[in-house]
Amino acid sequence: MTITLITGANKGLGFETARRLIEAGHTVYVGARDAHRGEEAAARLGARFVRLDVTDEDSVKSAAEFLRADAGRLDVLINNAAIGGARKFGRIGEVTGADMMATFDTNVFGVVRVTHAFLPLLAASEAPVVVNVSSSLGSVAACTDPSRGEFQATALDYNSSKTALVMVTSQYAKALPTIRFNAVDPGFTPTDLNGHQGTQTLAEGTEIIVRMASIGADGPTGGFVDRNGPVVW
């Protein structure tokens, strides 16, 4: 049985990823900071709930202790929790240091907090995998190419946080070769994060997350990919 933890799994991409992985035979732990929403989502899915606020060190440590006692290991960690940031799109001059810190605290530092806390449980797995959910808005190449839609989306805090996440993924992959670390771009998918805008379904958006969560010990590591292949960045 594959033991999987998904952060921010009470809705959107996280919820749909959980549903699909449960369907594939995983035992899924739904991580959410809101206990009521998390428990409700877990009940709907047939999953386990663990309270996990990625911005709270004590919450992350408690979640790791709970999983250690409940499962003894972790095979797949999906760092999905994220925020859209200050939403000052196109108004970069209005973005403050506080805005940047708040966005990075969830989208980057939160991933590091969770990964650090769960590394011992991942080490107990025979084929540990970490999937970090980034975005094509984290691709410098895409965001500086006038022919790409990403060129129009100027969000200093969100975009740069997703760029940083790709580098964080790369560094983990290089330093910890026994764990498969990859960043993924789900694509432009309607969720609460983007005001339910998008050009594809949740199923299409979760395709690459599910695929990379299922790669096993001989799978790729250190990549940034979407459902069509490598993402330029």
LINLIN-V119375 format. One line per field, one symbol per residue. psi: psi as a letter, one per 30 degrees, with the letter a starting at -180 (. if undefined). A space follows every 10 residues. Layout:
psi->???
This chain:
psi->kkkkkkkhgf lbeeeeeeee eeefgkjkkj kkfjeeeeee eeeefhakkk kjjffjeeee eeeeeeeeee fflkekkjjf kllfafhhkf heffkleeee eeeeeefdee eeeeeeefee eefflfikkk kkjblffgje eefgjffkef efjjjeeeee efeeeeeeee eeeefiffkj kkkljfljkj leegghllgl leeeefeeee effgeafgll lgljlaffak kk.
